């Protein structure tokens, strides 16, 4: 652990930065035990109170874990913690609609490509069932929001990437709130429900046929049209 002496007013922030740099550089890994407060204070030529403050901040960030009587360890980062952090951000930040739609595009375009290569027959059945439900919803005057979500989620599951699925979970509630208002506006335009259904079927057929590039392109075009309609 190559810590450097600190000469700054905000000592605890410099300690935090050095720990982060050591992790980023591969010198500290999840599960590694940090040296004690006393040893770190000696190496950095700072007071133990500054080290203690830095440790508390790092623990609050989820970077380290302080075990009573057992020492301080670099924390394992799970997919759950990443998803929870993103969900918290979306709940507390405002004016993130554009970024949220861009994130959705980033996630789902690649999800469509992976699903075309990795899907199971059961996952195709889920997608097709969601599309049939969407068609019935549109015919009855419903917005088809749940069916739409079910299709996109089934497609994400078919990517067989657990982290992608968890990220989809984390933005689901916020995305549905954003899209509900947008749908009400979009559906005032004649033919919109039918166009959206056709776009979903285009994605589905590409996934079903194992055409990953076509699936990516179809998903991008679908989400791009939705994004432009919402933000105009």
Helices and strands as residue ranges (DSSP letters): H 11-24, H 37-44, H 48-60, E 64-67, E 71-74, H 79-92, H 97-118, H 121-139, H 145-158, H 162-186, H 192-208, H 212-231
